[in-house]
Amino acid sequence: MKNILTIVFFIIASAISVSMNYQTDSALKFDEVIYDFGKIKQHKPVKHIFRFKNVSKVPAIIRNITTACGCTVPVYSNKPVMANEYGNIEITYDAKALLLFNKTIIVMLSTEKTPLILNIKGEVVPES
């Protein structure tokens, strides 16, 4: 029963995050908004870089990035990303628990009232 509830939660969370991600008027356009790590080994942190471009005519500053738990850690610059320039957000996921995961990353920008949503997902498997 617990596994079924977990799967249902991930499906709902994914649907919500996908619907929130397609903001056509956003200053930042990400190469991808969802990244699937696939199967990863327990106790082996993994990283992914979300690359974006500022498609607006004004500088954009990442004000803050929040995550659902301490297992997901963002690294980003708070320096302005000028128009037509690229930037990165690096996300590290610390795979301690054996489970399917779907983590939401909330990005607040100086140019947006609504946060941008990124997601990472995958499955943590035992070390062999």
C-alpha positions as CSV (number, residue, x, y, z in Angstrom):
1,M,0.0,0.0,0.0
2,K,2.8,2.4,0.9
3,N,4.5,1.8,-2.5
4,I,1.2,2.5,-4.3
5,L,0.8,5.8,-2.4
6,T,4.3,6.7,-3.2
7,I,3.8,6.0,-7.0
8,V,0.6,8.0,-7.0
9,F,2.3,10.9,-5.3
10,F,5.1,11.0,-7.9
11,I,2.6,10.9,-10.7
12,I,0.6,13.8,-9.3
13,A,3.7,15.8,-8.5
14,S,5.1,15.2,-12.0
15,A,1.8,16.3,-13.6
16,I,1.7,19.5,-11.5
17,S,5.3,20.4,-12.1
18,V,5.1,19.8,-15.9
19,S,2.0,22.0,-16.1
20,M,3.8,24.8,-14.1
21,N,7.0,24.5,-16.2
22,Y,5.6,25.6,-19.5
23,Q,5.5,29.3,-18.9
24,T,5.8,30.9,-22.3
25,D,6.6,34.4,-21.0
26,S,9.5,33.4,-18.7
27,A,12.7,35.3,-18.9
28,L,14.7,32.0,-18.7
29,K,14.3,29.2,-21.2
30,F,15.8,25.9,-19.9
31,D,17.2,23.3,-22.2
32,E,15.2,20.8,-20.0
33,V,13.0,21.2,-16.9
34,I,12.9,17.5,-15.9
35,Y,15.9,15.3,-15.6
36,D,15.7,11.6,-15.1
37,F,18.9,10.1,-13.4
38,G,17.5,6.6,-14.1
39,K,18.9,4.0,-11.6
40,I,21.6,5.4,-9.3
41,K,23.7,3.7,-6.6
42,Q,22.8,4.3,-2.9
43,H,25.2,6.5,-1.0
44,K,26.6,7.9,-4.3
45,P,25.6,11.6,-4.8
46,V,24.8,12.5,-8.4
47,K,24.8,15.9,-10.1
48,H,23.0,17.5,-13.0
49,I,23.4,20.9,-14.6
50,F,20.2,22.7,-15.8
51,R,21.3,25.1,-18.5
52,F,19.2,28.1,-19.4
53,K,19.3,31.2,-21.6
54,N,17.9,34.6,-20.7
55,V,15.6,35.3,-23.5
56,S,14.3,38.6,-22.1
57,K,15.7,42.1,-22.8
58,V,16.7,42.8,-19.2
59,P,19.2,41.1,-16.8
60,A,17.7,38.2,-14.8
61,I,18.9,37.4,-11.3
62,I,18.2,34.1,-9.5
63,R,17.0,35.4,-6.1
64,N,16.6,32.0,-4.4
65,I,16.2,28.3,-5.1
66,T,14.4,26.0,-2.7
67,T,14.1,22.3,-2.6
68,A,11.9,19.9,-0.8
69,C,14.6,18.4,1.4
70,G,18.3,18.5,2.3
71,C,19.0,15.6,0.0
72,T,18.7,18.0,-3.0
73,V,21.2,20.9,-3.0
74,P,21.3,23.7,-5.6
75,V,24.4,25.6,-6.6
76,Y,23.9,28.8,-8.6
77,S,25.2,32.3,-9.1
78,N,23.3,35.4,-7.8
79,K,25.1,37.5,-10.5
80,P,22.8,38.9,-13.2
81,V,22.4,36.9,-16.4
82,M,22.4,39.4,-19.2
83,A,20.0,39.2,-22.1
84,N,20.8,36.4,-24.6
85,E,23.4,35.0,-22.2
86,Y,23.5,31.5,-20.6
87,G,23.6,30.3,-17.1
88,N,23.5,27.1,-15.1
89,I,22.0,25.7,-12.0
90,E,23.8,22.6,-10.6
91,I,21.7,20.2,-8.6
92,T,23.2,17.5,-6.4
93,Y,21.1,14.6,-5.1
94,D,22.4,12.6,-2.2
95,A,21.0,9.1,-2.7
96,K,20.8,7.8,0.9
97,A,17.4,6.0,0.9
98,L,16.4,3.1,-1.4
99,L,13.4,4.5,-3.2
100,L,12.0,6.1,-6.3
101,F,12.4,9.8,-6.1
102,N,11.0,12.9,-7.7
103,K,12.3,16.2,-6.3
104,T,11.0,19.6,-7.1
105,I,13.4,22.6,-7.4
106,I,11.7,26.0,-7.1
107,V,13.5,28.9,-8.8
108,M,12.7,32.5,-7.9
109,L,13.8,35.2,-10.3
110,S,14.1,38.9,-10.2
111,T,12.1,39.2,-13.4
112,E,9.2,36.8,-12.4
113,K,6.3,36.8,-10.0
114,T,5.7,33.1,-10.4
115,P,8.5,30.6,-9.6
116,L,10.0,28.4,-12.2
117,I,9.8,24.7,-11.4
118,L,12.5,22.1,-12.2
119,N,12.4,18.4,-11.4
120,I,14.9,15.6,-10.9
121,K,13.8,12.0,-10.6
122,G,15.2,8.5,-10.6
123,E,15.5,5.3,-8.6
124,V,18.1,4.6,-5.9
125,V,19.3,1.0,-6.0
126,P,21.6,-0.9,-3.6
127,E,25.3,-0.8,-4.1
128,S,26.5,-4.0,-5.7
